[in-house]
Amino acid sequence: MNSEFVRDIRYYKRFYLDFFETQKPEVQKKFNWTLQLIATIDRVPEKYFKHIIGSSGLYEIRVEAGSDIFRVFSFFDKGKLVILINGFQKKTQKTPRKEITLAERIKKMYFDEK
């Protein structure tokens, strides 16, 4: 994997960290690998990083560990800056609306505070 960064990844407040710290070590390792992938390759496969249709520019970072599926919402600020926000374990086919709504609220809070 290319070690030069094409994107800068940061988290907003503790939303991502609070989620990350509750995960098992193997899930944390997968998230770290996926974030490195997003930071270092120009064209990230949708399997790992996907725009959420119908949102205000939200992206979903996707991780699978065994039969468990996890998602972390993010968005772009100033071109190549990716901001990580809330995460959850996905238990249904469709992303829960309440998680998208929460992510939209956090994104608005981020830009209101800038």
Secondary structure as GFF3:
##gff-version 3
##sequence-region A 1 114
A	DSSP	beta_strand	8	11	.	.	.	ID=ss1
A	DSSP	alpha_helix	15	21	.	.	.	ID=ss2
A	DSSP	alpha_helix	25	40	.	.	.	ID=ss3
A	DSSP	beta_strand	49	51	.	.	.	ID=ss4
A	DSSP	beta_strand	58	65	.	.	.	ID=ss5
A	DSSP	beta_strand	68	77	.	.	.	ID=ss6
A	DSSP	beta_strand	81	90	.	.	.	ID=ss7
A	DSSP	alpha_helix	97	113	.	.	.	ID=ss8
###
